[in-house]
Amino acid sequence: MPEIAEIARIVHFLRIHLVGKTIKSAKAIEDTSKKVISAGTQGKYFWLVLDQPPHPVMHFGMTGWIHIKGDRTAYTNYYKKMKPEEMDVWPPKYWKFHLTTEDPAVEVAFTDPRRFGRVRLVDCPGESIRKHSPLVENGPDPVVDTDVFTEEYLRKKMHSRHVPIKALVLDQTVLSGVGNWVGDEVLYQAKLHPEQYCDEFSDEQIKKLYESIRYVCQFAVDKLGDSDQFPKDWLFHYRWGKGAKGAVGHLPSGEKLAFLTVGGRTSCYAPEVQKKTGHIVPGVKEELIESDNEEPKPKKATKSKAVKAADEQPQNKKKRKAEEDEQPAKKSKVAPKTPTTSKTKAVKVEEAATVDNEADSGRRRSGRLRGKAV
């Protein structure tokens, strides 16, 4: 989805090509013969102020864009997704409205392949357009509204809510223009875990996040969303690799990248950099990005079922088993059989005679004792 930087880019081209010109014809807009006075932006919304109301307020949705005949208004990655034969077609494919100005003629087309884009006509004076819906319901733009978006404003919003910090910065009623890639970038720059609750950060961390939002948004807007000019150490260049061929699973500094998924929302972050310092939302699923150029990890040796079963035994059972193995075997109560020889026979005869003699002497002693007793 086009975010704050991409919207700033298209408004830049509208100011160059359209402001000051009079609309000669338009399809999908009822009113014509109106002069374009100015163009404005607030987060993901942008608009044209005409010499008379109503004024068109636009939102690109997921895939919308404004094309101007004879110029390349989109960013590099946009054209990479287009087929060569679609580059110079006019009006462009998927156009939703198309207008032409008087001499010098300028042709403008709003395209939207997935049809999530919106064009609203706001009936109000041009200078008060931001005081009307849908703009009034949105939070401050971190580049346009620096007098409103302050560190104190961000601190109050974070302390008054109990939601993951990524969800807070994506909330357009809190902050206009921050989408998924900007949200990931500012949290990476601030070294904050995206799923940690927003009311569990220190004042120092809040200050760092505020500075990160201002820096990333201002820089991206100044470069008109041209990602080729973004710093090479930005997360932006490496966050698009989920399930893609040629994905890069780490930053230039070596930190691994991972994706977090909560409730259908996906975030890219660097676990070694963005460590949690408080509680995070339950149910987070993490998936490390595997680079295609990384060597495959060696497979672990598979264990037999018997070994696995032994490993899975509780520790107390394992301990008893080890103690039993260390104890010497108990002596058998049954005497072992020995082969019968002439020597063993002689020993047995002598033992038997000794026993008989002892028995006889015992009987004799017993008789004498009985006689004395009598």
MIFIMI-863548 format. One record per residue (C-alpha): x, y, z; residue in one letter. Coordinates in pm, 1 decimal, m for minus. Layout:
BEGIN
R         xx         yy         zz   residuo
R          X          Y          Z         A
...
END
This chain:
BEGIN
R         xx         yy         zz   residuo
R        0.0        0.0        0.0         M
R      132.8      349.7      m81.6         P
R      232.8      525.5      240.1         E
R      339.3      872.9      345.7         I
R      641.1      893.1      113.8         A
R      458.6      766.3     m194.2         E
R      170.5     1009.1     m136.5         I
R      419.2     1295.9     m106.1         A
R      566.5     1183.1     m437.1         R
R      241.1     1196.0     m629.0         I
R      140.4     1532.8     m480.0         V
R      478.8     1664.2     m593.2         H
R      392.3     1572.3     m953.2         F
R       38.6     1708.1     m923.6         L
R      176.1     2043.3     m812.0         R
R      413.9     2049.9    m1107.6         I
R      170.3     1943.5    m1378.4         H
R     m181.1     2025.3    m1260.7         L
R     m192.0     2317.7    m1018.0         V
R     m285.3     2638.3    m1196.1         G
R     m453.4     2462.0    m1489.0         K
R     m823.8     2439.1    m1570.0         T
R     m993.4     2103.3    m1617.1         I
R    m1132.4     2081.2    m1969.4         K
R    m1287.4     1735.7    m1952.0         S
R    m1320.3     1459.8    m1699.5         A
R    m1464.0     1112.6    m1692.5         K
R    m1607.6      978.8    m1364.6         A
R    m1621.0     1330.8    m1218.1         I
R    m1942.9     1524.9    m1278.5         E
R    m1803.0     1877.4    m1259.6         D
R    m1566.2     2013.8    m1523.7         T
R    m1429.4     2353.5    m1622.2         S
R    m1281.9     2400.6    m1275.6         K
R     m938.0     2535.8    m1206.5         K
R     m697.5     2344.3     m982.0         V
R     m582.1     2590.1     m713.8         I
R     m357.2     2366.9     m502.1         S
R     m281.6     2012.6     m392.9         A
R     m239.8     1883.8      m39.2         G
R     m151.3     1575.1      158.9         T
R     m219.0     1428.3      502.4         Q
R      m77.4     1083.9      563.7         G
R     m221.9      846.3      306.0         K
R     m480.3     1098.9      180.1         Y
R     m424.7     1366.9      m82.3         F
R     m654.3     1616.1     m252.0         W
R     m698.1     1883.8     m512.2         L
R     m839.4     2221.1     m410.8         V
R    m1048.8     2354.8     m698.8         L
R    m1168.4     2711.1     m751.2         D
R    m1514.8     2595.1     m644.2         Q
R    m1627.4     2306.2     m423.1         P
R    m1663.5     2014.7     m408.3         P
R    m1298.7     1910.1     m398.5         H
R    m1171.9     1557.3     m474.6         P
R    m1005.8     1384.8     m176.5         V
R     m830.4     1063.2     m274.6         M
R     m687.4      749.5     m113.2         H
R     m489.6      491.6     m308.9         F
R     m598.4      187.7     m111.6         G
R     m367.9     m107.1     m180.4         M
R     m264.4      m52.8     m542.5         T
R     m392.9      286.0     m658.1         G
R     m178.0      544.7     m835.2         W
R     m191.2      868.0    m1034.8         I
R      m36.7      868.4    m1382.8         H
R       45.4     1178.7    m1588.0         I
R       87.0     1134.9    m1959.6         K
R      444.5     1193.2    m2070.0         G
R      598.4     1155.3    m1722.4         D
R      694.4      868.7    m1493.4         R
R      529.5      951.1    m1164.1         T
R      567.3      613.5     m992.4         A
R      859.3      476.9     m795.3         Y
R     1107.4      219.9     m928.8         T
R      943.7      m92.5     m786.0         N
R      606.4        6.8     m932.8         Y
R      739.0       m8.0    m1289.0         Y
R      923.8     m332.0    m1219.4         K
R      584.8     m500.2    m1174.4         K
R      448.8     m370.0    m1505.6         M
R      475.9     m549.3    m1837.5         K
R      678.9     m362.6    m2106.1         P
R      376.2     m328.5    m2332.8         E
R      179.5     m156.9    m2051.9         E
R      432.0      123.7    m1998.6         M
R      311.7      363.0    m2270.4         D
R      m55.4      266.1    m2295.7         V
R     m288.4      566.0    m2249.1         W
R     m518.8      587.1    m2071.5         P
R     m337.3      330.4    m1857.2         P
R     m487.3       m5.2    m1771.0         K
R     m729.1      m11.4    m1474.5         Y
R     m800.1      362.6    m1488.9         W
R    m1094.2      480.9    m1274.9         K
R    m1106.3      844.9    m1372.1         F
R     m932.0     1045.5    m1640.4         H
R     m912.2     1422.4    m1678.7         L
R     m761.6     1662.6    m1930.1         T
R     m676.4     2028.7    m1877.5         T
R     m698.8     2318.9    m2119.0         E
R     m390.7     2434.9    m2307.1         D
R     m125.2     2347.0    m2232.0         P
R     m299.0     2010.7    m2216.7         A
R     m215.8     1774.8    m1930.5         V
R     m375.4     1432.0    m1900.6         E
R     m409.2     1266.8    m1561.7         V
R     m545.1      920.6    m1478.7         A
R     m624.5      751.8    m1149.3         F
R     m562.9      375.0    m1170.9         T
R     m658.4      106.6     m923.1         D
R     m616.9     m262.5    m1018.0         P
R     m759.2     m400.3     m692.8         R
R    m1031.8     m135.9     m660.3         R
R     m965.9      m45.9     m296.6         F
R     m891.4      317.2     m380.7         G
R    m1137.9      596.7     m298.2         R
R    m1224.4      936.6     m443.5         V
R    m1454.1     1156.3     m235.2         R
R    m1595.5     1495.9     m326.0         L
R    m1588.2     1720.9      m20.5         V
R    m1821.0     2018.2      m31.6         D
R    m1650.1     2286.0      175.8         C
R    m1417.8     2585.2      134.0         P
R    m1079.1     2470.7       12.9         G
R     m886.7     2614.8      307.5         E
R    m1091.4     2415.1      559.9         S
R    m1083.5     2082.1      382.1         I
R     m887.9     1918.5      666.4         R
R    m1163.9     2003.5      910.2         K
R    m1404.2     1775.4      725.7         H
R    m1438.7     1400.2      687.8         S
R    m1242.2     1189.6      606.5         P
R     m940.6     1403.5      702.8         L
R    m1065.6     1528.4     1037.9         V
R    m1085.4     1174.9     1178.8         E
R     m716.5     1112.1     1105.0         N
R     m422.8     1189.7     1330.7         G
R     m140.3     1434.9     1258.9         P
R       96.4     1388.3      966.8         D
R      450.5     1347.4     1113.7         P
R      597.8     1563.8      835.7         V
R      324.7     1822.5      772.5         V
R      200.6     1862.8     1131.9         D
R      522.1     1895.6     1330.9         T
R      352.3     2142.8     1564.5         D
R       99.9     1873.3     1666.3         V
R      309.0     1557.7     1641.9         F
R      552.7     1610.6     1927.7         T
R      731.9     1379.7     2167.4         E
R      477.9     1465.5     2436.7         E
R      188.3     1386.3     2199.9         Y
R      337.2     1041.8     2129.9         L
R      404.0      976.3     2500.3         R
R       41.8     1052.3     2594.7         K
R      m91.1      825.5     2318.8         K
R      136.6      539.3     2426.2         M
R       49.4      571.2     2795.8         H
R     m325.5      588.7     2728.3         S
R     m341.9      264.4     2529.5         R
R     m255.2     m102.4     2595.3         H
R     m189.9     m238.6     2247.1         V
R      124.7     m361.7     2065.3         P
R      341.2      m68.5     1960.7         I
R      324.4     m172.7     1592.9         K
R      m56.4     m156.3     1605.5         A
R      m40.8      189.3     1763.9         L
R      185.7      345.9     1499.9         V
R      m29.1      194.9     1222.8         L
R     m346.6      344.3     1370.9         D
R     m433.0      631.5     1134.2         Q
R     m634.6      807.9     1404.0         T
R     m311.0      835.1     1604.5         V
R      m63.7      900.9     1324.2         L
R     m139.4      960.9      956.6         S
R       63.5      799.6      682.6         G
R      252.6      524.5      864.0         V
R      192.9      187.0      700.0         G
R      358.1     m151.0      724.0         N
R      701.4      m75.5      578.6         W
R      735.4      261.3      756.3         V
R      615.4      100.9     1080.7         G
R      876.5     m175.2     1055.9         D
R     1147.9       77.4      973.2         E
R     1081.2      319.1     1259.4         V
R     1065.0       35.7     1514.3         L
R     1389.5     m110.3     1382.5         Y
R     1560.8      230.3     1400.3         Q
R     1429.9      274.1     1756.7         A
R     1528.2      m85.7     1851.9         K
R     1180.4     m168.2     1983.6         L
R     1006.3     m505.5     1966.6         H
R      698.4     m460.7     1741.3         P
R      462.7     m667.5     1957.7         E
R      553.0     m521.8     2298.8         Q
R      270.1     m330.6     2464.4         Y
R      295.8       42.9     2399.4         C
R      248.2      142.7     2764.8         D
R      552.1      m57.5     2882.9         E
R      829.3      152.7     2729.6         F
R     1056.8      392.7     2916.7         S
R     1072.2      766.1     2848.3         D
R     1408.0      712.3     2680.6         E
R     1256.4      452.5     2444.8         Q
R      962.4      682.5     2365.0         I
R     1205.4      963.8     2282.5         K
R     1397.5      729.2     2053.4         K
R     1077.0      621.2     1877.0         L
R      967.2      981.3     1824.0         Y
R     1303.9     1071.4     1671.3         E
R     1290.8      759.4     1455.4         S
R      943.2      844.2     1318.9         I
R     1048.5     1198.8     1237.2         R
R     1373.3     1088.8     1074.6         Y
R     1235.5      804.0      860.4         V
R      924.0      991.3      743.0         C
R     1104.5     1317.5      668.2         Q
R     1385.7     1144.4      481.6         F
R     1149.7      928.0      275.0         A
R      930.5     1227.4      186.6         V
R     1233.1     1439.4       92.7         D
R     1339.5     1162.9     m148.0         K
R      981.3     1137.3     m282.5         L
R      964.0      771.4     m185.5         G
R     1250.0      677.4     m418.9         D
R     1379.6      370.0     m236.6         S
R     1697.4      366.7     m447.2         D
R     1804.5      670.4     m242.5         Q
R     1725.1      519.3       98.1         F
R     2028.5      438.1      318.3         P
R     2163.0       91.5      250.5         K
R     2141.0       m8.5      616.4         D
R     1764.9       53.5      629.9         W
R     1548.8     m249.4      699.6         L
R     1338.9     m147.6      396.9         F
R     1581.5     m311.0      151.7         H
R     1566.8     m652.8      321.2         Y
R     1209.1     m685.9      455.8         R
R     1039.5     m807.9      136.3         W
R     1183.0    m1159.5      133.2         G
R      908.0    m1369.8      291.0         K
R      861.6    m1667.0       59.8         G
R     1046.8    m1488.3     m220.4         A
R     1325.9    m1631.9     m431.4         K
R     1658.7    m1462.8     m366.9         G
R     1552.4    m1350.4      m19.2         A
R     1813.6    m1199.1      209.8         V
R     1777.5    m1328.3      563.5         G
R     2007.3    m1083.8      738.2         H
R     2115.8     m721.5      748.4         L
R     2456.1     m600.3      620.5         P
R     2572.7     m593.3      983.7         S
R     2492.3     m966.0     1012.8         G
R     2177.3     m959.6     1229.6         E
R     1922.0    m1220.2     1129.4         K
R     1574.0    m1112.3     1020.3         L
R     1244.2    m1272.3     1113.2         A
R      874.0    m1228.5     1049.7         F
R      618.1    m1203.0     1326.8         L
R      252.6    m1277.5     1261.6         T
R      m27.5    m1177.5     1497.2         V
R     m391.8    m1179.7     1392.9         G
R     m303.2    m1172.6     1024.4         G
R      m67.0     m874.7     1060.6         R
R      294.1     m942.0      959.1         T
R      599.4     m753.7     1084.4         S
R      962.7     m786.4      984.4         C
R     1218.8     m725.8     1257.4         Y
R     1573.0     m805.8     1374.4         A
R     1546.7    m1018.2     1693.6         P
R     1904.9     m944.5     1802.6         E
R     1845.1     m569.0     1778.8         V
R     1479.0     m531.1     1877.3         Q
R     1473.0     m714.9     2209.0         K
R     1162.2     m707.7     2423.5         K
R     1183.6     m513.9     2748.6         T
R      826.1     m576.1     2858.7         G
R      526.6     m799.2     2791.0         H
R      428.5     m890.5     2436.2         I
R       92.1     m985.4     2293.5         V
R       19.1    m1362.5     2320.9         P
R       m0.6    m1587.1     2016.5         G
R      298.5    m1443.7     1828.3         V
R      432.8    m1670.1     1553.3         K
R      793.9    m1611.8     1450.2         E
R      952.5    m1727.0     1124.7         E
R     1319.8    m1668.6     1045.4         L
R     1406.1    m1562.9      690.3         I
R     1634.8    m1814.4      521.1         E
R     1867.9    m1668.9      259.7         S
R     1904.6    m1860.1      m67.1         D
R     2281.3    m1810.9      m59.0         N
R     2320.3    m1951.5      290.2         E
R     2472.5    m2297.3      320.0         E
R     2218.5    m2560.5      416.4         P
R     2241.8    m2673.1      775.0         K
R     2366.6    m3032.1      824.0         P
R     2094.0    m3277.0      903.6         K
R     2086.4    m3413.7     1254.5         K
R     2151.6    m3785.5     1294.1         A
R     1824.8    m3968.4     1344.2         T
R     1788.6    m4169.4     1662.1         K
R     1636.5    m4512.1     1685.6         S
R     1298.2    m4549.6     1849.3         K
R     1454.1    m4714.6     2153.6         A
R     1699.8    m4428.4     2204.1         V
R     1424.2    m4169.2     2154.7         K
R     1206.2    m4350.0     2408.5         A
R     1493.6    m4349.1     2658.6         A
R     1556.7    m3978.2     2598.7         D
R     1190.7    m3900.1     2649.1         E
R     1178.2    m4067.4     2992.1         Q
R     1132.0    m3832.8     3287.8         P
R     1451.5    m3732.3     3463.5         Q
R     1370.0    m3923.9     3786.5         N
R     1319.9    m4246.4     3589.3         K
R     1647.2    m4192.0     3405.9         K
R     1824.4    m4135.9     3739.0         K
R     1686.8    m4455.9     3892.1         R
R     1782.8    m4643.3     3575.3         K
R     2138.5    m4510.4     3594.4         A
R     2167.5    m4605.5     3964.0         E
R     2044.8    m4956.2     3891.4         E
R     2300.2    m4992.5     3613.9         D
R     2580.4    m4886.0     3851.2         E
R     2486.9    m5136.2     4130.5         Q
R     2664.9    m5478.1     4125.2         P
R     2451.2    m5777.7     4047.5         A
R     2303.4    m5957.7     4351.5         K
R     2440.4    m6301.3     4442.9         K
R     2219.8    m6587.9     4351.1         S
R     2077.3    m6790.3     4642.0         K
R     2108.5    m7114.8     4444.7         V
R     2458.4    m7255.4     4458.1         A
R     2610.0    m7311.0     4121.2         P
R     2642.5    m7666.5     4007.4         K
R     2994.8    m7806.3     3990.5         T
R     3106.0    m8111.5     3801.6         P
R     3123.8    m8429.7     4014.9         T
R     3475.8    m8581.6     4051.6         T
R     3638.0    m8841.7     4278.3         S
R     3781.4    m8562.4     4495.6         K
R     3444.8    m8400.2     4544.7         T
R     3292.8    m8737.2     4633.4         K
R     3558.9    m8795.3     4899.3         A
R     3496.2    m8450.9     5045.1         V
R     3124.8    m8520.0     5061.0         K
R     3184.5    m8856.9     5240.3         V
R     3412.1    m8690.3     5495.4         E
R     3156.2    m8414.4     5551.7         E
R     2882.3    m8672.5     5601.4         A
R     3093.7    m8869.2     5853.6         A
R     3169.3    m8552.2     6047.2         T
R     2802.6    m8469.8     6062.8         V
R     2718.9    m8825.7     6187.3         D
R     2987.1    m8810.8     6457.3         N
R     2859.6    m8474.2     6573.6         E
R     2509.6    m8614.9     6581.5         A
R     2619.2    m8923.0     6785.9         D
R     2818.1    m8718.6     7032.2         S
R     2523.4    m8487.5     7062.8         G
R     2295.5    m8777.8     7141.0         R
R     2544.5    m8912.2     7400.2         R
R     2567.6    m8575.4     7570.2         R
R     2196.5    m8550.6     7572.2         S
R     2162.1    m8892.8     7740.5         G
R     2404.7    m8804.7     8017.7         R
R     2230.3    m8479.6     8078.4         L
R     1898.6    m8658.4     8099.3         R
R     2039.5    m8904.3     8348.3         G
R     2164.3    m8626.7     8573.0         K
R     1836.9    m8456.0     8554.4         A
R     1660.2    m8767.5     8669.6         V
END
